[in-house]
Amino acid sequence: MTPIDRRAMIAATGAALLLPLPLRAQTRPEPFSWDRLVATASRLTRTPFREAAAHPGAARVDYDALHAARFREERTLWGDLPGDTGIRFFPLSATAPQSVTIAIVEDGQSRPLRYDPAMFDAPAGNAVAALGSDAGFAGFRVMNAARDGDWLSFLGASYFRAPGPQKQFGLSARAIAINTSLGREEFPRFTHFWLERTGANSLTVHALLDGASITGAFRFENSLGPQGVRQDVTAALFPRRAIAELGLMPMTSMFWYDQANRGRGTDWRPEIHDSDLLSIAGADGTVHARPLVNPSTPLVSAFAERDPRGFGLLQRDRDFDHYQDDGVFYDRRPSLWAAPASGLGAGEVRLYAFPTDSEYTDNIAAYWTPARPPAPGRRIDVAYRLDWSAARAPASDGLAMVDNVWLGRGQEPAIDRIVVDFTPVPADTKPQLWTDIGQGTLVKAAGYPVLGIDGRYRAVIDLRRSGTGPADLRMQLRADGRAISEYLHYPVGA
């Protein structure tokens, strides 16, 4: 997975780029429908792929220039009704140098918007002001009614993201992942957007995807509610050529270090991460919990499933004291849960991580890879829901959750000690601790309720790794022959 510059991304999606009134070009409307968009995506596969050129002035729009240029508030698109959603736009920049076409859809007709440099209020000499009228848009953001923040943004390749209920951005999603873990990742991009107003806090975004290996039509039905942003996504994909690894419903995040591996961090803050756990809800009711790690070398973890109920990257730890960050508030970062609308069949949820020594690099990716590899000429239809929420465990109702993991040395040489807390475990329950270890052997195990803390059950494992790679620890609490906790997976020594 190619690193993403989080500093530039945060600047682009978080800077107060104020926007203009109806920016409609003086062009004749054209018919628009989902079927037409799908047909367009299908036709693209029969033409050679051409990478869009970067605007020559975009490279000069750095972090400081982007932050200083503000979209003029009076030019916000829509937002003319009380409590209404408004749209503001992003200029091209060094991190998003290719323009996209944006149109408005009304009554089945689309009309493109015209880029105007005057929509941005920029200081003299600012590189945004120097882009010129031919520059075009880089993307857009959807503002809340108070105009003090946005609740959805699309910017760069096929990336998009939303904040949690506390208006804090964190991880990102994207339309598609191509060969992410194979060292030759591709980044298909949205080239055209069609925006359709559906309510005060809702809108539908249609998008055309184009890439060297695949094209696609996407429809995002977006809404903002008290618990955060929800997106119902429909996609029709058309492979141009064979794809070794196709990632559906992909999401991207950052994990530098937490309490289990603070030695990886050089910052004063106790923990720094946008997400701390991959959760997978299996069709059989099993909930897999894979805490994130910052590995010493790139690491791929695969979880074979058939028709999973969903998966997501969660920010489970929401205690401010664990981060002590009063600037970007990692305790407020959203979790993202993907739930398919129908059965996915056989495949794998894959988790890919590579090393980082910075909070500005997204080094985590999770996605669904179908067992049947995509082939040219075979359409792929997918539909799913994305929930951006602060929820602790969207899939773990009724099960004790993995609450904390600590690592240390055992009492003997070359022994790893892993301490795992599960909550809540009722006081009248006497769990049995089930473990299985790959690439290692169990030395000893113990489990007990933590005195003075209701519902917390602690498991302590000593193991000896074999070989040079990490040991794969799997653990679960069981009672009367049934699971009472999430199924923990942890790569000890990664």
C-alpha positions as CSV (number, residue, x, y, z in Angstrom):
1,M,0.0,0.0,0.0
2,T,1.5,3.3,-1.1
3,P,1.9,5.6,1.9
4,I,-0.6,8.5,2.2
5,D,0.7,11.8,3.4
6,R,-1.7,12.4,6.3
7,R,-0.5,16.0,6.9
8,A,-1.5,17.0,3.5
9,M,-4.8,15.0,3.6
10,I,-5.8,16.5,7.0
11,A,-5.0,20.0,5.7
12,A,-7.1,19.5,2.6
13,T,-10.1,18.0,4.3
14,G,-9.9,20.1,7.5
15,A,-8.9,23.6,6.2
16,A,-11.8,26.1,6.1
17,L,-12.1,26.2,2.3
18,L,-15.1,28.4,2.0
19,L,-17.3,28.0,-1.1
20,P,-19.6,29.7,-3.8
21,L,-23.3,29.9,-4.8
22,P,-24.6,27.8,-7.6
23,L,-21.6,27.3,-9.8
24,R,-23.5,26.0,-12.8
25,A,-21.8,26.2,-16.2
26,Q,-23.8,27.8,-19.0
27,T,-24.2,24.4,-20.8
28,R,-27.3,22.5,-21.9
29,P,-28.4,19.8,-19.4
30,E,-27.9,16.1,-20.4
31,P,-30.0,13.1,-19.4
32,F,-28.6,11.2,-16.4
33,S,-29.5,7.8,-14.8
34,W,-27.8,5.0,-13.0
35,D,-28.2,2.7,-16.0
36,R,-26.5,5.3,-18.2
37,L,-23.6,5.5,-15.8
38,V,-23.2,1.8,-15.7
39,A,-23.2,1.7,-19.5
40,T,-20.5,4.3,-19.6
41,A,-18.3,2.4,-17.2
42,S,-18.8,-0.8,-19.3
43,R,-17.9,1.0,-22.5
44,L,-14.7,2.3,-20.9
45,T,-13.2,-1.2,-20.7
46,R,-13.2,-1.3,-24.5
47,T,-11.0,1.7,-24.8
48,P,-7.3,2.0,-23.8
49,F,-6.6,3.4,-20.3
50,R,-5.2,6.9,-20.3
51,E,-3.8,8.4,-17.1
52,A,-5.0,12.0,-16.7
53,A,-2.3,14.6,-16.7
54,A,-1.5,16.5,-13.6
55,H,-2.1,20.2,-13.8
56,P,1.4,22.0,-14.1
57,G,0.6,24.4,-11.3
58,A,-0.7,21.9,-8.8
59,A,2.8,20.9,-7.6
60,R,3.3,24.4,-6.1
61,V,0.2,24.1,-4.0
62,D,1.8,22.7,-0.8
63,Y,0.4,22.3,2.7
64,D,0.8,26.0,3.6
65,A,-0.7,27.3,0.3
66,L,-3.7,24.9,0.7
67,H,-4.3,26.0,4.3
68,A,-4.1,29.7,3.5
69,A,-6.6,29.6,0.6
70,R,-10.2,29.7,1.7
71,F,-13.3,28.9,-0.3
72,R,-15.6,31.8,-0.2
73,E,-18.6,31.1,2.0
74,E,-21.1,32.9,-0.2
75,R,-20.3,30.5,-3.0
76,T,-21.4,27.4,-1.2
77,L,-23.5,25.2,-3.4
78,W,-27.0,24.6,-2.0
79,G,-27.4,25.4,1.6
80,D,-30.1,27.9,0.9
81,L,-32.7,26.2,3.1
82,P,-32.6,26.0,7.0
83,G,-30.5,23.1,8.1
84,D,-29.6,22.3,4.6
85,T,-26.4,20.5,3.4
86,G,-24.0,22.7,1.4
87,I,-21.2,21.6,-0.9
88,R,-17.8,23.2,-1.0
89,F,-14.9,22.3,-3.3
90,F,-11.2,21.5,-3.1
91,P,-8.6,23.1,-5.4
92,L,-5.9,21.1,-7.0
93,S,-2.7,20.5,-5.0
94,A,0.5,18.6,-4.9
95,T,-1.3,15.7,-3.3
96,A,-4.3,15.9,-5.6
97,P,-3.0,17.2,-9.0
98,Q,-5.6,15.7,-11.4
99,S,-8.9,17.4,-11.9
100,V,-12.3,15.8,-11.7
101,T,-15.6,16.7,-13.4
102,I,-18.5,17.6,-11.1
103,A,-22.1,18.0,-12.2
104,I,-25.4,18.6,-10.5
105,V,-28.4,16.2,-11.1
106,E,-31.9,17.5,-11.0
107,D,-35.0,15.8,-12.4
108,G,-33.0,13.2,-14.3
109,Q,-30.8,15.9,-16.0
110,S,-27.2,16.7,-15.2
111,R,-25.4,20.0,-15.6
112,P,-21.7,20.4,-15.1
113,L,-20.2,22.9,-12.7
114,R,-17.6,25.4,-13.9
115,Y,-14.4,25.9,-12.0
116,D,-13.7,29.6,-11.1
117,P,-10.4,30.7,-9.4
118,A,-12.4,33.6,-7.8
119,M,-14.2,31.1,-5.6
120,F,-11.1,31.0,-3.4
121,D,-10.0,33.8,-1.2
122,A,-6.2,33.5,-1.3
123,P,-3.4,35.8,-0.3
124,A,-1.4,37.5,-3.0
125,G,1.1,35.1,-4.5
126,N,-0.7,32.1,-3.2
127,A,-0.3,29.1,-5.5
128,V,-4.0,28.3,-5.4
129,A,-4.8,31.7,-6.9
130,A,-2.2,31.1,-9.7
131,L,-3.8,27.9,-10.9
132,G,-6.0,29.6,-13.5
133,S,-9.5,29.0,-14.8
134,D,-8.4,25.8,-16.6
135,A,-7.4,24.0,-13.3
136,G,-10.7,22.3,-12.4
137,F,-11.7,20.8,-9.1
138,A,-9.8,18.2,-7.0
139,G,-12.8,17.1,-5.0
140,F,-15.6,18.3,-2.8
141,R,-16.8,18.3,0.8
142,V,-20.3,18.3,2.3
143,M,-20.9,20.9,5.0
144,N,-23.1,20.6,8.0
145,A,-25.9,23.1,8.7
146,A,-23.8,25.3,11.0
147,R,-21.0,25.5,8.4
148,D,-18.4,24.8,11.1
149,G,-17.4,21.5,9.7
150,D,-17.9,18.9,6.9
151,W,-19.5,15.5,7.3
152,L,-18.2,13.9,4.1
153,S,-15.4,14.5,1.6
154,F,-14.1,12.9,-1.6
155,L,-10.6,13.8,-2.5
156,G,-7.8,12.0,-4.3
157,A,-7.9,8.8,-6.4
158,S,-11.1,7.0,-5.1
159,Y,-10.7,8.0,-1.4
160,F,-13.5,9.4,0.7
161,R,-14.1,9.8,4.4
162,A,-16.4,11.0,7.1
163,P,-16.0,12.1,10.7
164,G,-17.6,10.5,13.8
165,P,-20.4,12.1,15.8
166,Q,-17.8,14.3,17.6
167,K,-16.8,15.9,14.2
168,Q,-13.4,14.3,14.2
169,F,-11.9,12.8,11.0
170,G,-9.7,9.7,11.2
171,L,-9.5,6.7,8.8
172,S,-10.5,6.8,5.1
173,A,-12.4,4.5,2.8
174,R,-12.0,4.1,-1.0
175,A,-13.9,2.6,-3.9
176,I,-11.5,-0.2,-4.7
177,A,-8.1,-1.7,-3.8
178,I,-6.0,-3.3,-6.4
179,N,-3.0,-5.5,-5.5
180,T,-2.5,-3.7,-2.2
181,S,-0.5,-6.4,-0.5
182,L,1.5,-7.5,-3.6
183,G,3.9,-4.6,-3.9
184,R,2.4,-3.3,-7.2
185,E,-0.7,-1.4,-6.0
186,E,-2.8,0.5,-8.5
187,F,-5.0,3.5,-7.7
188,P,-8.0,3.8,-10.0
189,R,-9.6,7.2,-9.6
190,F,-12.9,8.8,-9.7
191,T,-12.9,11.0,-12.8
192,H,-16.5,12.3,-12.7
193,F,-19.0,13.0,-10.0
194,W,-22.7,13.7,-10.2
195,L,-24.3,15.2,-7.0
196,E,-28.0,14.8,-6.4
197,R,-29.7,16.7,-3.5
198,T,-32.1,14.4,-1.6
199,G,-32.7,16.2,1.7
200,A,-31.4,18.6,4.3
201,N,-28.8,16.1,5.6
202,S,-28.6,13.7,2.8
203,L,-27.4,13.5,-0.8
204,T,-26.6,10.9,-3.4
205,V,-23.2,10.9,-5.1
206,H,-22.7,9.1,-8.4
207,A,-19.2,8.5,-9.6
208,L,-17.3,7.1,-12.5
209,L,-14.2,5.1,-11.7
210,D,-11.4,4.6,-14.3
211,G,-8.1,2.7,-13.9
212,A,-5.6,0.6,-15.7
213,S,-7.2,-2.7,-14.5
214,I,-10.8,-1.8,-13.8
215,T,-13.6,0.6,-14.5
216,G,-16.8,1.1,-12.4
217,A,-20.0,2.9,-11.7
218,F,-20.6,3.9,-8.0
219,R,-23.7,5.2,-6.2
220,F,-23.3,6.5,-2.7
221,E,-26.6,7.3,-0.8
222,N,-25.3,9.4,2.1
223,S,-27.1,10.6,5.2
224,L,-26.0,12.3,8.4
225,G,-27.7,11.3,11.7
226,P,-27.2,11.6,15.4
227,Q,-24.9,8.6,15.4
228,G,-22.8,9.7,12.5
229,V,-22.7,9.2,8.7
230,R,-24.2,6.3,6.9
231,Q,-23.5,5.4,3.3
232,D,-25.4,2.8,1.2
233,V,-23.0,1.9,-1.7
234,T,-23.9,0.3,-5.0
235,A,-21.2,-0.5,-7.5
236,A,-20.9,-2.2,-10.9
237,L,-17.3,-3.1,-11.7
238,F,-15.8,-4.0,-15.1
239,P,-12.3,-5.5,-15.1
240,R,-10.1,-4.5,-18.0
241,R,-7.7,-7.3,-17.4
242,A,-6.9,-10.0,-14.9
243,I,-6.4,-8.8,-11.3
244,A,-4.3,-10.8,-8.9
245,E,-5.8,-9.2,-5.8
246,L,-9.1,-7.4,-5.9
247,G,-10.1,-5.6,-2.6
248,L,-13.8,-4.7,-2.1
249,M,-15.1,-2.4,0.6
250,P,-11.6,-1.2,1.4
251,M,-10.6,1.0,4.3
252,T,-7.3,2.7,5.2
253,S,-6.0,3.8,8.5
254,M,-3.0,4.7,10.6
255,F,-1.5,2.7,13.5
256,W,1.8,3.9,15.0
257,Y,1.8,2.5,18.5
258,D,-0.3,1.8,21.6
259,Q,0.2,0.5,25.1
260,A,1.3,-2.9,23.8
261,N,4.3,-1.6,21.8
262,R,5.2,1.8,23.0
263,G,8.8,1.1,22.1
264,R,7.8,1.8,18.5
265,G,7.0,5.4,19.3
266,T,9.3,8.4,19.7
267,D,6.6,10.8,20.6
268,W,5.7,11.9,24.1
269,R,2.1,10.9,23.8
270,P,1.3,7.4,25.2
271,E,-0.6,6.2,22.1
272,I,-1.0,7.3,18.5
273,H,-3.4,5.6,16.2
274,D,-6.6,6.2,14.2
275,S,-7.8,2.6,14.6
276,D,-6.7,-0.1,17.0
277,L,-8.6,-3.2,16.0
278,L,-9.9,-5.1,13.0
279,S,-13.3,-6.7,13.8
280,I,-14.9,-9.4,11.6
281,A,-18.4,-10.8,12.1
282,G,-18.6,-14.3,10.7
283,A,-21.8,-15.8,9.3
284,D,-21.8,-18.4,12.2
285,G,-21.9,-15.7,14.9
286,T,-18.1,-15.7,15.6
287,V,-16.6,-12.3,16.1
288,H,-12.9,-12.1,15.3
289,A,-10.8,-9.4,17.0
290,R,-7.4,-8.7,15.5
291,P,-5.7,-5.8,17.4
292,L,-3.6,-3.7,15.0
293,V,0.2,-3.7,15.2
294,N,3.0,-1.6,13.6
295,P,5.1,-4.5,12.2
296,S,8.8,-4.5,11.6
297,T,8.3,-5.7,8.0
298,P,5.1,-5.7,5.8
299,L,2.6,-8.1,7.2
300,V,-0.5,-9.7,5.6
301,S,-3.2,-11.4,7.8
302,A,-6.0,-13.3,6.0
303,F,-9.3,-14.5,7.5
304,A,-11.1,-17.0,5.3
305,E,-14.9,-16.5,5.5
306,R,-18.1,-17.3,3.6
307,D,-20.8,-14.7,3.6
308,P,-19.5,-12.7,6.5
309,R,-21.9,-10.3,8.1
310,G,-19.4,-7.5,8.0
311,F,-16.0,-6.2,9.0
312,G,-14.5,-2.9,10.2
313,L,-11.5,-1.0,11.5
314,L,-12.5,0.3,15.0
315,Q,-11.1,2.9,17.3
316,R,-12.1,1.0,20.4
317,D,-10.0,2.8,23.0
318,R,-11.8,6.1,23.7
319,D,-10.1,7.2,26.9
320,F,-8.5,10.6,26.5
321,D,-5.9,9.8,29.2
322,H,-4.6,7.0,27.1
323,Y,-3.6,9.5,24.3
324,Q,-3.2,12.8,26.0
325,D,-3.7,14.5,22.7
326,D,-5.6,17.8,23.0
327,G,-5.0,18.8,19.4
328,V,-6.2,16.1,17.1
329,F,-8.0,14.0,19.7
330,Y,-7.3,10.4,18.8
331,D,-9.9,9.3,21.3
332,R,-12.6,10.8,19.1
333,R,-11.6,9.1,15.8
334,P,-14.5,7.3,14.1
335,S,-14.8,3.6,13.6
336,L,-15.8,2.3,10.2
337,W,-18.0,-0.8,9.7
338,A,-18.8,-2.4,6.3
339,A,-21.8,-4.6,6.0
340,P,-22.7,-6.3,2.7
341,A,-26.3,-6.1,1.5
342,S,-26.2,-9.7,0.4
343,G,-24.0,-12.8,0.6
344,L,-20.4,-12.3,-0.6
345,G,-19.7,-16.0,-1.1
346,A,-16.3,-17.4,-0.3
347,G,-13.3,-15.2,0.2
348,E,-11.0,-13.5,2.7
349,V,-10.9,-10.4,4.8
350,R,-7.4,-9.3,4.4
351,L,-5.4,-7.0,6.7
352,Y,-2.2,-5.4,5.4
353,A,0.2,-3.4,7.5
354,F,3.6,-2.0,6.8
355,P,6.0,-0.2,9.2
356,T,5.7,3.5,10.0
357,D,7.5,5.9,12.4
358,S,5.0,8.7,11.8
359,E,1.4,9.6,12.5
360,Y,1.2,11.1,9.0
361,T,1.4,7.8,7.1
362,D,-1.6,5.5,6.6
363,N,0.0,2.1,7.0
364,I,-3.1,-0.1,7.5
365,A,-5.6,-1.5,4.9
366,A,-8.5,-3.9,5.3
367,Y,-10.6,-5.2,2.5
368,W,-12.6,-8.2,1.2
369,T,-11.0,-10.3,-1.5
370,P,-13.3,-12.8,-3.3
371,A,-12.1,-16.4,-3.7
372,R,-13.0,-16.2,-7.4
373,P,-10.5,-13.9,-9.1
374,P,-12.0,-11.3,-11.4
375,A,-11.6,-11.7,-15.1
376,P,-12.0,-9.3,-18.0
377,G,-15.5,-9.2,-19.5
378,R,-17.2,-10.4,-16.3
379,R,-19.2,-7.7,-14.5
380,I,-19.0,-7.6,-10.7
381,D,-21.9,-6.2,-8.7
382,V,-21.5,-5.3,-5.1
383,A,-23.7,-3.5,-2.5
384,Y,-22.9,-2.6,1.1
385,R,-23.4,-0.2,3.9
386,L,-20.7,1.9,5.5
387,D,-21.3,3.2,9.1
388,W,-18.9,5.9,10.4
389,S,-19.5,5.8,14.1
390,A,-18.0,6.0,17.5
391,A,-19.5,2.7,18.4
392,R,-17.2,0.4,20.4
393,A,-18.2,-2.9,18.9
394,P,-20.7,-3.0,16.1
395,A,-20.6,-6.8,15.9
396,S,-20.0,-7.9,19.5
397,D,-23.4,-7.7,21.2
398,G,-23.6,-10.4,23.9
399,L,-19.8,-11.3,23.8
400,A,-17.0,-10.1,26.0
401,M,-14.8,-7.8,24.0
402,V,-11.0,-7.6,23.8
403,D,-10.4,-4.5,25.8
404,N,-6.6,-4.3,26.2
405,V,-3.5,-6.2,25.1
406,W,0.0,-5.8,26.7
407,L,3.3,-7.4,25.7
408,G,6.3,-8.2,27.8
409,R,9.0,-10.7,28.7
410,G,8.1,-13.9,30.5
411,Q,10.0,-15.2,33.6
412,E,12.2,-17.4,31.4
413,P,14.7,-16.4,28.7
414,A,13.2,-16.1,25.1
415,I,9.7,-16.2,26.4
416,D,7.0,-13.7,25.4
417,R,4.2,-12.7,27.8
418,I,0.9,-11.6,26.5
419,V,-1.8,-10.1,28.8
420,V,-5.3,-9.7,27.4
421,D,-8.3,-8.2,29.2
422,F,-11.8,-9.1,28.2
423,T,-14.9,-7.1,29.3
424,P,-17.6,-7.5,30.4
425,V,-17.5,-11.0,31.9
426,P,-20.3,-11.5,34.5
427,A,-19.0,-12.3,38.0
428,D,-20.9,-15.5,38.2
429,T,-19.3,-16.9,35.0
430,K,-16.3,-19.2,35.2
431,P,-14.6,-19.0,31.8
432,Q,-12.4,-21.6,30.3
433,L,-9.4,-20.1,28.5
434,W,-9.0,-21.7,25.0
435,T,-5.7,-21.0,23.1
436,D,-4.0,-22.1,20.0
437,I,-0.6,-21.0,18.8
438,G,0.9,-21.1,15.3
439,Q,4.7,-20.8,14.9
440,G,5.2,-21.2,18.6
441,T,4.5,-23.3,21.7
442,L,2.5,-22.6,24.9
443,V,4.6,-22.4,28.1
444,K,1.8,-21.6,30.5
445,A,-1.6,-19.9,30.7
446,A,-3.8,-18.4,33.4
447,G,-7.0,-16.5,33.6
448,Y,-8.8,-14.7,36.4
449,P,-11.1,-11.8,37.3
450,V,-9.3,-8.5,38.0
451,L,-10.0,-7.6,41.6
452,G,-11.8,-4.4,42.1
453,I,-12.9,-3.9,38.5
454,D,-16.3,-5.3,37.7
455,G,-16.6,-7.4,34.6
456,R,-12.8,-7.5,33.7
457,Y,-11.3,-10.9,33.1
458,R,-7.5,-11.1,32.5
459,A,-5.7,-13.8,30.5
460,V,-1.9,-14.2,30.9
461,I,-0.1,-16.3,28.3
462,D,3.6,-17.2,28.1
463,L,4.8,-18.6,24.8
464,R,8.0,-19.5,23.0
465,R,8.2,-18.4,19.4
466,S,9.6,-20.8,16.8
467,G,11.4,-19.6,13.7
468,T,12.1,-16.0,12.8
469,G,8.6,-14.8,12.1
470,P,5.8,-13.9,14.5
471,A,3.8,-16.5,16.5
472,D,0.1,-16.5,15.8
473,L,-1.8,-16.5,19.1
474,R,-5.5,-17.3,19.0
475,M,-7.5,-17.1,22.1
476,Q,-11.2,-17.2,23.3
477,L,-13.1,-17.4,26.5
478,R,-15.6,-20.2,26.6
479,A,-18.2,-21.5,29.1
480,D,-20.4,-24.6,28.9
481,G,-19.0,-25.4,25.5
482,R,-19.9,-22.1,23.9
483,A,-18.0,-18.9,23.1
484,I,-18.5,-16.0,25.5
485,S,-15.9,-13.7,24.0
486,E,-14.6,-12.4,20.8
487,Y,-12.0,-14.7,19.0
488,L,-8.7,-13.0,19.5
489,H,-5.9,-13.1,16.9
490,Y,-2.5,-11.6,17.7
491,P,0.8,-11.7,15.8
492,V,3.3,-11.9,18.7
493,G,6.7,-10.6,17.7
494,A,5.5,-8.9,14.4
